[in-house]
Structure formats: C-alpha cells, structure tokens
Amino acid sequence: MKLLKLGSLSVAVLAGAGLLAWWWDHQATYPSTDDAFLNAHILTVAPQIAGAVATVQVSEGS
C-alpha cells in the first residue's frame, strides 16, 4: 500500500511538472495581456542616405 501511494504521488508530481512546462512554453510563445500593452524593444528606422525611393526590387513572397 505504501508503494502504491508513493507511485501515485510520483505520477501526480510528474504530471504537474509537465503541465507547468507546457503552460510556461505556451505563455512564452503566445503572450497575453489585460490592458493591450506588451513589453517590446522600440527601434528607430532611419535611412543611411538622403533621397527618395525610386523602386523597390522585390517580388511577391520574397
């Protein structure tokens, strides 16, 4: 009986650890928020030379 209790406890702890790992990975991949704000790096995009863009040499799916 003692071995059955120990085995059941071990299975429960491993299942809890697995669920915690899954939840942690899910939250890292799909962050959510209540107030529509996320922490992010803010970058400034600036040209290296002055002038207007005449053409952009890309195609669909590039």
PDB file of N, CA, C and O in Angstrom:
ATOM      1  N   MET A   1       0.816  -1.197   0.000  1.00  0.00           N
ATOM      2  CA  MET A   1       0.000   0.000   0.000  1.00  0.00           C
ATOM      3  C   MET A   1       0.864   1.268   0.000  1.00  0.00           C
ATOM      4  O   MET A   1       0.543   2.261  -0.653  1.00  0.00           O
ATOM      5  N   LYS A   2       1.973   1.201   0.756  1.00  0.00           N
ATOM      6  CA  LYS A   2       2.863   2.351   0.809  1.00  0.00           C
ATOM      7  C   LYS A   2       3.488   2.619  -0.563  1.00  0.00           C
ATOM      8  O   LYS A   2       3.660   3.768  -0.968  1.00  0.00           O
ATOM      9  N   LEU A   3       3.822   1.537  -1.267  1.00  0.00           N
ATOM     10  CA  LEU A   3       4.412   1.673  -2.604  1.00  0.00           C
ATOM     11  C   LEU A   3       3.406   2.271  -3.588  1.00  0.00           C
ATOM     12  O   LEU A   3       3.785   3.048  -4.463  1.00  0.00           O
ATOM     13  N   LEU A   4       2.129   1.915  -3.450  1.00  0.00           N
ATOM     14  CA  LEU A   4       1.084   2.460  -4.317  1.00  0.00           C
ATOM     15  C   LEU A   4       0.912   3.965  -4.088  1.00  0.00           C
ATOM     16  O   LEU A   4       0.751   4.724  -5.043  1.00  0.00           O
ATOM     17  N   LYS A   5       0.946   4.389  -2.838  1.00  0.00           N
ATOM     18  CA  LYS A   5       0.828   5.819  -2.522  1.00  0.00           C
ATOM     19  C   LYS A   5       2.021   6.601  -3.068  1.00  0.00           C
ATOM     20  O   LYS A   5       1.863   7.691  -3.616  1.00  0.00           O
ATOM     21  N   LEU A   6       3.221   6.028  -2.910  1.00  0.00           N
ATOM     22  CA  LEU A   6       4.430   6.686  -3.419  1.00  0.00           C
ATOM     23  C   LEU A   6       4.395   6.777  -4.942  1.00  0.00           C
ATOM     24  O   LEU A   6       4.774   7.799  -5.515  1.00  0.00           O
ATOM     25  N   GLY A   7       3.940   5.710  -5.596  1.00  0.00           N
ATOM     26  CA  GLY A   7       3.839   5.727  -7.055  1.00  0.00           C
ATOM     27  C   GLY A   7       2.804   6.733  -7.531  1.00  0.00           C
ATOM     28  O   GLY A   7       3.038   7.445  -8.507  1.00  0.00           O
ATOM     29  N   SER A   8       1.663   6.800  -6.854  1.00  0.00           N
ATOM     30  CA  SER A   8       0.624   7.760  -7.223  1.00  0.00           C
ATOM     31  C   SER A   8       1.102   9.189  -7.040  1.00  0.00           C
ATOM     32  O   SER A   8       0.835  10.057  -7.870  1.00  0.00           O
ATOM     33  N   LEU A   9       1.818   9.427  -5.936  1.00  0.00           N
ATOM     34  CA  LEU A   9       2.353  10.770  -5.686  1.00  0.00           C
ATOM     35  C   LEU A   9       3.385  11.133  -6.753  1.00  0.00           C
ATOM     36  O   LEU A   9       3.414  12.270  -7.225  1.00  0.00           O
ATOM     37  N   SER A  10       4.221  10.185  -7.129  1.00  0.00           N
ATOM     38  CA  SER A  10       5.235  10.436  -8.161  1.00  0.00           C
ATOM     39  C   SER A  10       4.584  10.774  -9.498  1.00  0.00           C
ATOM     40  O   SER A  10       5.019  11.702 -10.181  1.00  0.00           O
ATOM     41  N   VAL A  11       3.555  10.037  -9.874  1.00  0.00           N
ATOM     42  CA  VAL A  11       2.851  10.302 -11.131  1.00  0.00           C
ATOM     43  C   VAL A  11       2.198  11.681 -11.083  1.00  0.00           C
ATOM     44  O   VAL A  11       2.247  12.418 -12.068  1.00  0.00           O
ATOM     45  N   ALA A  12       1.592  12.040  -9.959  1.00  0.00           N
ATOM     46  CA  ALA A  12       0.939  13.340  -9.833  1.00  0.00           C
ATOM     47  C   ALA A  12       1.959  14.474  -9.929  1.00  0.00           C
ATOM     48  O   ALA A  12       1.696  15.487 -10.577  1.00  0.00           O
ATOM     49  N   VAL A  13       3.117  14.312  -9.293  1.00  0.00           N
ATOM     50  CA  VAL A  13       4.156  15.355  -9.340  1.00  0.00           C
ATOM     51  C   VAL A  13       4.698  15.498 -10.757  1.00  0.00           C
ATOM     52  O   VAL A  13       4.898  16.615 -11.234  1.00  0.00           O
ATOM     53  N   LEU A  14       4.937  14.372 -11.435  1.00  0.00           N
ATOM     54  CA  LEU A  14       5.439  14.439 -12.808  1.00  0.00           C
ATOM     55  C   LEU A  14       4.409  15.049 -13.752  1.00  0.00           C
ATOM     56  O   LEU A  14       4.767  15.816 -14.646  1.00  0.00           O
ATOM     57  N   ALA A  15       3.134  14.716 -13.564  1.00  0.00           N
ATOM     58  CA  ALA A  15       2.090  15.306 -14.401  1.00  0.00           C
ATOM     59  C   ALA A  15       1.994  16.810 -14.150  1.00  0.00           C
ATOM     60  O   ALA A  15       1.828  17.585 -15.092  1.00  0.00           O
ATOM     61  N   GLY A  16       2.097  17.222 -12.899  1.00  0.00           N
ATOM     62  CA  GLY A  16       2.070  18.656 -12.583  1.00  0.00           C
ATOM     63  C   GLY A  16       3.264  19.389 -13.192  1.00  0.00           C
ATOM     64  O   GLY A  16       3.119  20.498 -13.707  1.00  0.00           O
ATOM     65  N   ALA A  17       4.434  18.774 -13.133  1.00  0.00           N
ATOM     66  CA  ALA A  17       5.624  19.388 -13.722  1.00  0.00           C
ATOM     67  C   ALA A  17       5.482  19.491 -15.238  1.00  0.00           C
ATOM     68  O   ALA A  17       5.892  20.483 -15.839  1.00  0.00           O
ATOM     69  N   GLY A  18       4.901  18.461 -15.852  1.00  0.00           N
ATOM     70  CA  GLY A  18       4.689  18.502 -17.299  1.00  0.00           C
ATOM     71  C   GLY A  18       3.711  19.586 -17.699  1.00  0.00           C
ATOM     72  O   GLY A  18       3.927  20.295 -18.682  1.00  0.00           O
ATOM     73  N   LEU A  19       2.625  19.715 -16.933  1.00  0.00           N
ATOM     74  CA  LEU A  19       1.658  20.779 -17.225  1.00  0.00           C
ATOM     75  C   LEU A  19       2.266  22.162 -17.023  1.00  0.00           C
ATOM     76  O   LEU A  19       2.002  23.079 -17.801  1.00  0.00           O
ATOM     77  N   LEU A  20       3.071  22.312 -15.989  1.00  0.00           N
ATOM     78  CA  LEU A  20       3.737  23.598 -15.754  1.00  0.00           C
ATOM     79  C   LEU A  20       4.687  23.941 -16.898  1.00  0.00           C
ATOM     80  O   LEU A  20       4.732  25.089 -17.339  1.00  0.00           O
ATOM     81  N   ALA A  21       5.449  22.955 -17.383  1.00  0.00           N
ATOM     82  CA  ALA A  21       6.371  23.188 -18.501  1.00  0.00           C
ATOM     83  C   ALA A  21       5.601  23.557 -19.766  1.00  0.00           C
ATOM     84  O   ALA A  21       6.005  24.460 -20.499  1.00  0.00           O
ATOM     85  N   TRP A  22       4.489  22.859 -20.024  1.00  0.00           N
ATOM     86  CA  TRP A  22       3.672  23.180 -21.201  1.00  0.00           C
ATOM     87  C   TRP A  22       3.113  24.594 -21.100  1.00  0.00           C
ATOM     88  O   TRP A  22       3.170  25.355 -22.066  1.00  0.00           O
ATOM     89  N   TRP A  23       2.573  24.948 -19.939  1.00  0.00           N
ATOM     90  CA  TRP A  23       1.999  26.282 -19.743  1.00  0.00           C
ATOM     91  C   TRP A  23       3.068  27.356 -19.918  1.00  0.00           C
ATOM     92  O   TRP A  23       2.816  28.380 -20.552  1.00  0.00           O
ATOM     93  N   TRP A  24       4.263  27.133 -19.362  1.00  0.00           N
ATOM     94  CA  TRP A  24       5.362  28.107 -19.454  1.00  0.00           C
ATOM     95  C   TRP A  24       5.746  28.333 -20.915  1.00  0.00           C
ATOM     96  O   TRP A  24       5.938  29.473 -21.339  1.00  0.00           O
ATOM     97  N   ASP A  25       5.858  27.257 -21.680  1.00  0.00           N
ATOM     98  CA  ASP A  25       6.206  27.358 -23.095  1.00  0.00           C
ATOM     99  C   ASP A  25       5.089  28.052 -23.878  1.00  0.00           C
ATOM    100  O   ASP A  25       5.363  28.867 -24.759  1.00  0.00           O
ATOM    101  N   HIS A  26       3.851  27.739 -23.565  1.00  0.00           N
ATOM    102  CA  HIS A  26       2.716  28.359 -24.248  1.00  0.00           C
ATOM    103  C   HIS A  26       2.678  29.866 -23.987  1.00  0.00           C
ATOM    104  O   HIS A  26       2.440  30.645 -24.910  1.00  0.00           O
ATOM    105  N   GLN A  27       2.907  30.278 -22.754  1.00  0.00           N
ATOM    106  CA  GLN A  27       2.891  31.698 -22.428  1.00  0.00           C
ATOM    107  C   GLN A  27       4.061  32.443 -23.068  1.00  0.00           C
ATOM    108  O   GLN A  27       3.944  33.626 -23.389  1.00  0.00           O
ATOM    109  N   ALA A  28       5.181  31.761 -23.252  1.00  0.00           N
ATOM    110  CA  ALA A  28       6.321  32.400 -23.921  1.00  0.00           C
ATOM    111  C   ALA A  28       6.048  32.586 -25.409  1.00  0.00           C
ATOM    112  O   ALA A  28       6.498  33.562 -26.009  1.00  0.00           O
ATOM    113  N   THR A  29       5.311  31.649 -26.005  1.00  0.00           N
ATOM    114  CA  THR A  29       5.022  31.711 -27.432  1.00  0.00           C
ATOM    115  C   THR A  29       3.845  32.631 -27.737  1.00  0.00           C
ATOM    116  O   THR A  29       3.883  33.381 -28.712  1.00  0.00           O
ATOM    117  N   TYR A  30       2.809  32.580 -26.918  1.00  0.00           N
ATOM    118  CA  TYR A  30       1.587  33.347 -27.137  1.00  0.00           C
ATOM    119  C   TYR A  30       1.306  34.238 -25.923  1.00  0.00           C
ATOM    120  O   TYR A  30       0.460  33.901 -25.095  1.00  0.00           O
ATOM    121  N   PRO A  31       2.010  35.375 -25.811  1.00  0.00           N
ATOM    122  CA  PRO A  31       1.778  36.237 -24.650  1.00  0.00           C
ATOM    123  C   PRO A  31       0.387  36.864 -24.696  1.00  0.00           C
ATOM    124  O   PRO A  31      -0.151  37.127 -25.770  1.00  0.00           O
ATOM    125  N   SER A  32      -0.169  37.091 -23.549  1.00  0.00           N
ATOM    126  CA  SER A  32      -1.475  37.735 -23.473  1.00  0.00           C
ATOM    127  C   SER A  32      -1.392  38.901 -22.498  1.00  0.00           C
ATOM    128  O   SER A  32      -0.466  38.992 -21.692  1.00  0.00           O
ATOM    129  N   THR A  33      -2.366  39.782 -22.584  1.00  0.00           N
ATOM    130  CA  THR A  33      -2.377  40.953 -21.724  1.00  0.00           C
ATOM    131  C   THR A  33      -3.813  41.360 -21.454  1.00  0.00           C
ATOM    132  O   THR A  33      -4.706  41.085 -22.256  1.00  0.00           O
ATOM    133  N   ASP A  34      -4.030  42.010 -20.336  1.00  0.00           N
ATOM    134  CA  ASP A  34      -5.363  42.501 -19.992  1.00  0.00           C
ATOM    135  C   ASP A  34      -5.565  43.942 -20.445  1.00  0.00           C
ATOM    136  O   ASP A  34      -6.698  44.379 -20.647  1.00  0.00           O
ATOM    137  N   ASP A  35      -4.469  44.680 -20.604  1.00  0.00           N
ATOM    138  CA  ASP A  35      -4.590  46.101 -20.934  1.00  0.00           C
ATOM    139  C   ASP A  35      -4.018  46.463 -22.308  1.00  0.00           C
ATOM    140  O   ASP A  35      -3.792  47.640 -22.590  1.00  0.00           O
ATOM    141  N   ALA A  36      -3.788  45.484 -23.147  1.00  0.00           N
ATOM    142  CA  ALA A  36      -3.342  45.667 -24.534  1.00  0.00           C
ATOM    143  C   ALA A  36      -1.951  46.284 -24.649  1.00  0.00           C
ATOM    144  O   ALA A  36      -1.645  46.910 -25.664  1.00  0.00           O
ATOM    145  N   PHE A  37      -1.114  46.126 -23.650  1.00  0.00           N
ATOM    146  CA  PHE A  37       0.258  46.600 -23.722  1.00  0.00           C
ATOM    147  C   PHE A  37       1.195  45.422 -23.507  1.00  0.00           C
ATOM    148  O   PHE A  37       0.988  44.615 -22.600  1.00  0.00           O
ATOM    149  N   LEU A  38       2.224  45.323 -24.338  1.00  0.00           N
ATOM    150  CA  LEU A  38       3.253  44.307 -24.210  1.00  0.00           C
ATOM    151  C   LEU A  38       4.599  45.005 -24.122  1.00  0.00           C
ATOM    152  O   LEU A  38       4.786  46.077 -24.697  1.00  0.00           O
ATOM    153  N   ASN A  39       5.528  44.405 -23.410  1.00  0.00           N
ATOM    154  CA  ASN A  39       6.885  44.942 -23.380  1.00  0.00           C
ATOM    155  C   ASN A  39       7.569  44.559 -24.680  1.00  0.00           C
ATOM    156  O   ASN A  39       7.497  43.408 -25.112  1.00  0.00           O
ATOM    157  N   ALA A  40       8.232  45.523 -25.302  1.00  0.00           N
ATOM    158  CA  ALA A  40       8.902  45.255 -26.573  1.00  0.00           C
ATOM    159  C   ALA A  40      10.055  46.229 -26.742  1.00  0.00           C
ATOM    160  O   ALA A  40      10.098  47.286 -26.112  1.00  0.00           O
ATOM    161  N   HIS A  41      10.979  45.853 -27.597  1.00  0.00           N
ATOM    162  CA  HIS A  41      12.071  46.745 -27.941  1.00  0.00           C
ATOM    163  C   HIS A  41      11.564  47.750 -28.970  1.00  0.00           C
ATOM    164  O   HIS A  41      10.901  47.368 -29.934  1.00  0.00           O
ATOM    165  N   ILE A  42      11.866  49.011 -28.777  1.00  0.00           N
ATOM    166  CA  ILE A  42      11.453  50.055 -29.701  1.00  0.00           C
ATOM    167  C   ILE A  42      12.673  50.428 -30.536  1.00  0.00           C
ATOM    168  O   ILE A  42      13.725  50.775 -29.999  1.00  0.00           O
ATOM    169  N   LEU A  43      12.521  50.354 -31.831  1.00  0.00           N
ATOM    170  CA  LEU A  43      13.614  50.655 -32.746  1.00  0.00           C
ATOM    171  C   LEU A  43      13.258  51.854 -33.602  1.00  0.00           C
ATOM    172  O   LEU A  43      12.098  52.047 -33.966  1.00  0.00           O
ATOM    173  N   THR A  44      14.249  52.651 -33.917  1.00  0.00           N
ATOM    174  CA  THR A  44      14.078  53.767 -34.829  1.00  0.00           C
ATOM    175  C   THR A  44      14.680  53.365 -36.170  1.00  0.00           C
ATOM    176  O   THR A  44      15.838  52.954 -36.243  1.00  0.00           O
ATOM    177  N   VAL A  45      13.896  53.486 -37.215  1.00  0.00           N
ATOM    178  CA  VAL A  45      14.373  53.156 -38.555  1.00  0.00           C
ATOM    179  C   VAL A  45      14.688  54.464 -39.268  1.00  0.00           C
ATOM    180  O   VAL A  45      13.830  55.335 -39.404  1.00  0.00           O
ATOM    181  N   ALA A  46      15.923  54.586 -39.715  1.00  0.00           N
ATOM    182  CA  ALA A  46      16.352  55.812 -40.393  1.00  0.00           C
ATOM    183  C   ALA A  46      17.207  55.442 -41.603  1.00  0.00           C
ATOM    184  O   ALA A  46      17.939  54.453 -41.563  1.00  0.00           O
ATOM    185  N   PRO A  47      17.122  56.216 -42.666  1.00  0.00           N
ATOM    186  CA  PRO A  47      17.938  55.920 -43.843  1.00  0.00           C
ATOM    187  C   PRO A  47      19.400  56.270 -43.606  1.00  0.00           C
ATOM    188  O   PRO A  47      19.724  57.140 -42.797  1.00  0.00           O
ATOM    189  N   GLN A  48      20.283  55.573 -44.332  1.00  0.00           N
ATOM    190  CA  GLN A  48      21.701  55.884 -44.237  1.00  0.00           C
ATOM    191  C   GLN A  48      22.086  56.997 -45.208  1.00  0.00           C
ATOM    192  O   GLN A  48      23.118  57.644 -45.034  1.00  0.00           O
ATOM    193  N   ILE A  49      21.259  57.220 -46.229  1.00  0.00           N
ATOM    194  CA  ILE A  49      21.499  58.309 -47.174  1.00  0.00           C
ATOM    195  C   ILE A  49      20.183  59.051 -47.385  1.00  0.00           C
ATOM    196  O   ILE A  49      19.107  58.493 -47.173  1.00  0.00           O
ATOM    197  N   ALA A  50      20.274  60.295 -47.799  1.00  0.00           N
ATOM    198  CA  ALA A  50      19.073  61.089 -48.045  1.00  0.00           C
ATOM    199  C   ALA A  50      18.597  60.877 -49.479  1.00  0.00           C
ATOM    200  O   ALA A  50      19.407  60.637 -50.374  1.00  0.00           O
ATOM    201  N   GLY A  51      17.301  60.963 -49.697  1.00  0.00           N
ATOM    202  CA  GLY A  51      16.767  60.852 -51.040  1.00  0.00           C
ATOM    203  C   GLY A  51      15.469  60.076 -51.056  1.00  0.00           C
ATOM    204  O   GLY A  51      15.088  59.452 -50.065  1.00  0.00           O
ATOM    205  N   ALA A  52      14.791  60.123 -52.199  1.00  0.00           N
ATOM    206  CA  ALA A  52      13.522  59.423 -52.365  1.00  0.00           C
ATOM    207  C   ALA A  52      13.755  58.025 -52.931  1.00  0.00           C
ATOM    208  O   ALA A  52      14.721  57.802 -53.660  1.00  0.00           O
ATOM    209  N   VAL A  53      12.887  57.101 -52.603  1.00  0.00           N
ATOM    210  CA  VAL A  53      12.971  55.732 -53.119  1.00  0.00           C
ATOM    211  C   VAL A  53      12.317  55.714 -54.494  1.00  0.00           C
ATOM    212  O   VAL A  53      11.151  56.082 -54.637  1.00  0.00           O
ATOM    213  N   ALA A  54      13.071  55.283 -55.508  1.00  0.00           N
ATOM    214  CA  ALA A  54      12.534  55.234 -56.865  1.00  0.00           C
ATOM    215  C   ALA A  54      11.859  53.895 -57.129  1.00  0.00           C
ATOM    216  O   ALA A  54      10.738  53.858 -57.637  1.00  0.00           O
ATOM    217  N   THR A  55      12.527  52.794 -56.791  1.00  0.00           N
ATOM    218  CA  THR A  55      11.937  51.463 -56.986  1.00  0.00           C
ATOM    219  C   THR A  55      12.392  50.567 -55.838  1.00  0.00           C
ATOM    220  O   THR A  55      13.407  50.810 -55.185  1.00  0.00           O
ATOM    221  N   VAL A  56      11.607  49.535 -55.625  1.00  0.00           N
ATOM    222  CA  VAL A  56      11.962  48.504 -54.652  1.00  0.00           C
ATOM    223  C   VAL A  56      12.026  47.185 -55.413  1.00  0.00           C
ATOM    224  O   VAL A  56      11.010  46.721 -55.931  1.00  0.00           O
ATOM    225  N   GLN A  57      13.201  46.582 -55.486  1.00  0.00           N
ATOM    226  CA  GLN A  57      13.450  45.410 -56.318  1.00  0.00           C
ATOM    227  C   GLN A  57      13.120  44.121 -55.554  1.00  0.00           C
ATOM    228  O   GLN A  57      14.017  43.336 -55.246  1.00  0.00           O
ATOM    229  N   VAL A  58      11.834  43.904 -55.248  1.00  0.00           N
ATOM    230  CA  VAL A  58      11.389  42.660 -54.614  1.00  0.00           C
ATOM    231  C   VAL A  58      10.166  42.169 -55.357  1.00  0.00           C
ATOM    232  O   VAL A  58       9.490  42.926 -56.055  1.00  0.00           O
ATOM    233  N   SER A  59       9.898  40.895 -55.193  1.00  0.00           N
ATOM    234  CA  SER A  59       8.698  40.319 -55.792  1.00  0.00           C
ATOM    235  C   SER A  59       7.831  39.705 -54.696  1.00  0.00           C
ATOM    236  O   SER A  59       8.264  39.595 -53.549  1.00  0.00           O
ATOM    237  N   GLU A  60       6.631  39.313 -55.041  1.00  0.00           N
ATOM    238  CA  GLU A  60       5.706  38.726 -54.080  1.00  0.00           C
ATOM    239  C   GLU A  60       6.309  37.475 -53.466  1.00  0.00           C
ATOM    240  O   GLU A  60       6.760  36.588 -54.190  1.00  0.00           O
ATOM    241  N   GLY A  61       6.325  37.390 -52.154  1.00  0.00           N
ATOM    242  CA  GLY A  61       6.828  36.227 -51.463  1.00  0.00           C
ATOM    243  C   GLY A  61       8.315  36.251 -51.195  1.00  0.00           C
ATOM    244  O   GLY A  61       8.847  35.267 -50.682  1.00  0.00           O
ATOM    245  N   SER A  62       9.007  37.319 -51.513  1.00  0.00           N
ATOM    246  CA  SER A  62      10.466  37.380 -51.281  1.00  0.00           C
ATOM    247  C   SER A  62      10.757  37.620 -49.829  1.00  0.00           C
ATOM    248  O   SER A  62      11.921  37.702 -49.437  1.00  0.00           O
TER     249      SER A  62
END
